Amino acid sequence: MKSYKHLFFDMDQTVAPARQPILPEMFELLSSLPHTIVIVSGQEVSKIGWQSNDLPAYTLGQNGNHATDINNQELWNLLLEESHRQEILRHIDAIVEILDHDLNHDWKPIEDRGGQITFSPIGNTAPVEFKKSYDPDRTKREEIMRRVPFISDELVVKIGGSTSLDYIHKDRHKGTNVQKLIDLMDWDKDECVYFGDGLYPGGNDEAVIGVIETIPVVNHLDTYRILQEKFF
């Protein structure tokens, strides 16, 4: 296998189970590697730190719109404009009209993270067992997007996590923000590789394809297996 120096990872279902802490074995493996580790997630930076057990890593939260270095120093923080926010909320209202269930607001169906708004019909903080069974093959969210397409000049929505739809700026997605970090750090793109479970069409990792080499994974256990095989 070619020599890499910088390993980029999605968070949910790639480094850790969705919305759950990293497994001790994965933390130990990643901590032992001599490579630069970069976590790229739709989650907020603080939640990535919690979920990764403060793994020493560069963090690109909100699809990379909030970035911190390995010492948790902020590199940039790009926020949605108020007009963008209102446009997204109108689309979410249209989705809610076609759902066959009411929103459970105790489970935070809408999370405004600053540079991204995430909507989960079942709730972003729903119990794990509910989230696992809600839309495991993405067909519910794909049907939602078919019935209520999001047409915007400046924004885009991607299927993310296990139950979510992630709204971000068209020009500020995982692909552009991965490129931004590489440029800032003056890294060689040929020495970078990205692992993600959402590299399928419409997935929230798809934008990284063509920026650096990508490796699709099924889940965090698959990532662990591949890392063991390729780096040990």
C-alpha positions in Angstrom: 0.0 0.0 0.0 1.2 3.5 -0.8 2.7 5.6 2.0 0.2 8.0 3.7 1.0 10.7 6.3 -2.4 12.2 6.9 -5.5 10.2 7.6 -8.9 11.8 7.4 -12.0 10.2 8.9 -15.7 10.8 9.1 -16.9 10.4 12.7 -20.3 8.5 13.0 -20.2 5.0 11.7 -16.5 5.4 10.6 -14.5 6.1 13.8 -17.3 5.5 16.3 -20.8 4.2 16.5 -23.4 6.8 15.6 -23.7 9.4 18.4 -21.7 7.1 20.8 -18.2 7.2 22.2 -15.3 5.7 20.3 -14.5 2.1 21.3 -11.3 1.7 23.4 -9.7 -0.5 20.7 -10.2 2.2 18.0 -8.9 4.9 20.3 -5.8 2.9 21.1 -5.2 2.1 17.4 -5.5 5.6 16.2 -3.4 7.0 19.1 -0.6 4.6 18.2 -0.3 5.6 14.6 2.4 8.0 13.6 0.1 9.7 11.0 -1.7 13.0 11.4 -5.3 12.3 12.3 -8.2 14.5 11.0 -11.8 14.0 12.0 -14.3 15.5 9.6 -17.9 15.4 10.8 -21.3 17.1 10.7 -21.1 17.3 14.5 -20.0 20.3 16.5 -16.3 20.4 17.5 -17.2 20.0 21.2 -19.2 16.8 20.5 -16.5 15.4 18.3 -14.1 15.8 21.2 -16.5 14.0 23.5 -17.2 11.2 21.0 -13.5 10.7 20.2 -12.5 10.8 23.9 -10.3 13.8 23.0 -8.3 11.9 20.5 -5.3 14.0 19.5 -6.5 15.2 16.0 -7.3 18.0 13.8 -11.1 18.6 13.9 -13.3 19.7 11.1 -16.8 20.1 12.7 -20.0 21.0 10.9 -18.7 19.5 7.7 -15.5 21.4 8.1 -17.0 24.8 8.6 -15.5 25.0 12.1 -11.9 23.8 12.3 -9.4 23.4 15.2 -5.9 22.1 15.2 -4.4 19.3 17.2 -4.0 21.7 20.2 -7.7 22.7 20.0 -6.8 26.1 18.6 -9.4 27.5 16.2 -8.4 27.6 12.5 -11.6 29.0 11.1 -15.3 29.2 11.9 -17.7 29.9 8.9 -21.3 30.6 9.9 -24.5 30.5 7.9 -26.2 33.8 7.1 -29.6 34.5 8.6 -31.2 34.3 5.1 -29.7 30.9 4.7 -31.0 29.8 8.0 -34.6 30.9 7.2 -34.4 29.1 3.8 -33.5 25.9 5.5 -36.1 26.2 8.1 -38.8 26.7 5.5 -37.7 23.5 3.8 -37.8 21.6 7.1 -41.3 22.9 7.6 -42.3 21.5 4.2 -40.8 18.1 5.2 -42.7 18.0 8.5 -46.0 18.4 6.6 -45.5 15.1 4.8 -44.2 13.0 7.8 -46.4 10.2 9.1 -45.5 11.1 12.7 -45.2 14.1 14.9 -41.8 15.5 15.8 -40.6 14.8 19.3 -39.0 18.1 20.3 -37.5 16.6 23.4 -35.2 14.7 21.0 -34.1 17.8 19.2 -35.1 17.2 15.7 -33.5 20.5 14.5 -30.0 21.4 15.6 -28.6 24.8 14.5 -24.8 24.3 14.8 -23.8 27.6 13.3 -22.3 26.7 10.0 -24.8 23.8 9.5 -28.3 22.9 10.4 -29.1 19.3 10.9 -32.7 17.9 10.8 -33.6 14.4 12.0 -37.3 13.4 11.6 -37.0 11.1 14.6 -34.7 13.4 16.6 -31.0 14.0 16.7 -30.9 12.9 20.4 -33.3 10.0 20.1 -32.3 6.8 21.9 -29.8 4.8 20.0 -32.0 1.8 19.5 -34.7 4.0 17.8 -32.1 5.7 15.6 -30.7 2.3 14.4 -34.1 1.0 13.3 -35.5 4.2 11.8 -33.8 4.4 8.4 -30.8 2.0 8.2 -30.9 1.8 4.4 -31.5 5.6 3.9 -34.7 4.9 1.9 -36.9 7.1 4.2 -34.6 10.1 3.8 -34.2 9.5 0.0 -38.0 9.4 -0.3 -38.3 12.6 1.7 -35.9 14.3 -0.6 -37.7 13.0 -3.7 -41.0 14.3 -2.4 -39.7 17.6 -1.1 -36.6 18.5 -3.2 -34.4 21.3 -1.8 -33.8 23.8 -4.6 -31.4 26.5 -3.6 -28.9 28.8 -5.2 -26.4 28.7 -2.4 -27.3 25.8 -0.1 -27.3 22.0 -0.3 -28.7 19.2 1.8 -26.9 15.8 2.3 -27.9 12.6 4.0 -25.8 12.3 7.1 -25.3 10.1 10.2 -28.0 7.4 10.8 -31.1 9.6 10.7 -30.1 13.1 9.6 -30.3 15.6 6.8 -27.4 18.1 6.9 -27.9 21.5 5.4 -24.7 23.4 4.5 -23.5 26.1 2.0 -22.8 24.7 -1.5 -19.2 26.0 -1.4 -18.4 25.0 2.2 -18.8 21.2 2.3 -16.4 18.4 3.4 -14.6 18.4 0.1 -13.8 22.2 0.1 -12.9 22.2 3.8 -10.6 19.2 3.5 -8.9 21.0 0.6 -8.7 24.2 2.8 -6.9 22.3 5.6 -4.5 20.7 3.2 -3.7 24.1 1.7 -3.3 25.7 5.0 -1.0 23.0 6.3 0.9 22.7 3.0 0.4 19.0 2.9 0.8 16.8 -0.2 -2.6 15.6 -1.4 -1.0 12.3 -2.5 -0.1 11.6 1.1 -3.7 12.0 2.3 -6.6 9.5 2.4 -10.2 9.8 3.6 -12.3 7.0 5.3 -16.1 7.4 5.3 -19.3 5.5 5.3 -21.1 8.2 3.3 -19.2 8.1 0.0 -22.3 7.0 -1.9 -24.2 9.4 -4.2 -25.9 12.0 -2.0 -24.0 11.0 1.1 -22.3 13.5 3.3 -18.8 12.2 2.4 -19.3 12.2 -1.3 -17.8 15.7 -1.8 -14.4 14.4 -0.7 -14.2 12.2 -3.8 -11.8 13.7 -6.2 -10.1 15.9 -3.6 -8.0 13.2 -2.0 -8.1 9.4 -2.2 -11.1 7.9 -0.5 -11.8 4.5 1.2 -15.5 3.6 1.7 -16.3 1.7 4.9 -19.5 0.1 6.1 -19.1 1.1 9.8 -16.5 1.7 12.5 -15.8 -2.0 12.8 -15.0 -2.1 9.1 -12.7 1.0 9.5 -10.9 -0.8 12.4 -10.4 -3.9 10.2 -9.0 -1.9 7.3 -6.6 0.0 9.5 -5.3 -3.2 11.0 -4.8 -4.7 7.6 -3.2 -1.7 6.0 -1.1 -0.2 8.8 -0.1 -3.1 11.0 
